[in-house]
């Protein structure tokens, strides 16, 4: 199993942040199915103010390219992504069209240290 951590910001608007949180209390079943189909075993999203942090645990054969292709072919995922985009704000250093950015691990406490 592999793990990835990603970051994204929400627009600095209390109503948008609340709406984003509310949608994530009832994620559409088709979205959950698409995550599993792509090889995502576990996903968590954390928020502090408008900064989001996502942890993905994925199968060994997972790839972001495969997930993007599956998402592009799924009308329900495209609808969800369009809906979520109204609340999201790319990080300042992201490239055009990028939303969630991979984070680099800078420290890990090893067992027994």
C-alpha positions as CSV (number, residue, x, y, z in Angstrom):
1,X,0.0,0.0,0.0
2,X,1.2,3.5,-0.8
3,X,0.2,6.8,0.9
4,X,0.0,10.3,-0.6
5,X,-0.6,13.6,1.0
6,X,-2.1,16.6,-0.9
7,X,-3.0,20.2,-0.2
8,X,-5.5,22.7,-1.5
9,X,-7.1,25.9,-0.3
10,X,-10.7,26.9,-0.2
11,X,-11.9,30.4,-1.0
12,X,-11.7,32.6,2.1
13,X,-15.4,32.8,2.6
14,X,-17.2,31.4,5.6
15,X,-20.2,30.4,3.6
16,X,-18.2,28.6,1.0
17,X,-16.2,26.8,3.7
18,X,-19.4,25.7,5.4
19,X,-20.9,24.6,2.1
20,X,-17.8,22.5,1.3
21,X,-17.9,20.9,4.7
22,X,-21.6,20.2,4.4
23,X,-21.1,18.5,1.0
24,X,-18.5,16.3,2.5
25,X,-20.8,15.0,5.2
26,X,-22.9,13.4,2.5
27,X,-20.5,12.6,-0.4
28,X,-22.4,11.2,-3.3
29,X,-22.3,7.4,-3.6
30,X,-21.0,7.6,-7.2
31,X,-18.0,9.6,-6.0
32,X,-17.2,7.0,-3.3
33,X,-17.5,4.3,-5.9
34,X,-15.2,6.1,-8.3
35,X,-12.6,6.5,-5.6
36,X,-12.6,2.8,-4.9
37,X,-12.5,2.0,-8.6
38,X,-9.4,4.1,-9.0
39,X,-7.6,2.1,-6.3
40,X,-8.1,4.4,-3.3
41,X,-8.5,2.3,-0.2
42,X,-8.8,5.1,2.3
43,X,-9.2,8.9,2.1
44,X,-9.3,11.6,4.7
45,X,-9.6,15.3,4.3
46,X,-8.6,17.7,7.1
47,X,-9.2,21.4,7.2
48,X,-7.7,24.3,9.2
49,X,-9.5,27.6,8.3
50,X,-9.4,27.4,4.5
51,X,-6.4,25.0,4.0
52,X,-7.2,21.4,3.1
53,X,-5.0,18.4,3.7
54,X,-5.8,15.1,2.1
55,X,-4.3,11.7,3.0
56,X,-4.8,8.9,0.4
57,X,-4.0,5.2,1.0
58,X,-3.9,3.5,-2.3
59,X,-3.3,0.1,-4.0
60,X,0.2,-0.6,-5.3
61,X,-1.0,-0.1,-8.9
62,X,-2.7,3.2,-8.3
63,X,-1.7,6.1,-10.5
64,X,-3.0,9.7,-10.7
65,X,-3.0,9.4,-14.5
66,X,-5.4,6.4,-14.3
67,X,-7.6,8.2,-11.8
68,X,-7.7,11.3,-14.0
69,X,-8.7,9.2,-17.0
70,X,-11.5,7.4,-15.0
71,X,-12.7,10.8,-13.7
72,X,-12.8,12.3,-17.2
73,X,-15.0,9.5,-18.4
74,X,-17.4,9.7,-15.5
75,X,-20.2,12.4,-15.8
76,X,-21.0,12.2,-12.1
77,X,-17.4,12.8,-11.1
78,X,-17.2,15.7,-13.5
79,X,-20.4,17.2,-12.0
80,X,-18.9,16.8,-8.5
81,X,-15.6,18.4,-9.5
82,X,-17.4,21.3,-11.1
83,X,-19.5,21.8,-7.9
84,X,-16.4,21.6,-5.6
85,X,-14.5,24.0,-7.9
86,X,-16.7,26.8,-6.9
87,X,-15.4,26.5,-3.3
88,X,-11.7,25.7,-4.1
89,X,-8.8,28.1,-4.7
90,X,-5.6,26.7,-6.1
91,X,-2.4,27.2,-4.1
92,X,-0.4,30.2,-5.3
93,X,2.4,28.0,-6.7
94,X,0.1,25.6,-8.6
95,X,0.2,25.5,-12.4
96,X,-2.9,26.4,-14.4
97,X,-5.5,23.7,-14.1
98,X,-4.0,22.1,-11.0
99,X,-6.0,21.8,-7.8
100,X,-4.8,19.3,-5.2
101,X,-1.0,19.4,-5.0
102,X,1.2,16.5,-3.8
103,X,3.1,17.3,-0.6
104,X,6.6,16.2,0.1
105,X,7.3,14.4,3.4
106,X,10.0,16.2,5.4
107,X,10.0,14.1,8.5
108,X,9.0,10.6,9.8
109,X,9.4,9.3,13.2
110,X,10.5,5.7,12.8
111,X,9.4,3.0,15.3
112,X,12.0,2.6,18.1
113,X,13.5,6.0,17.7
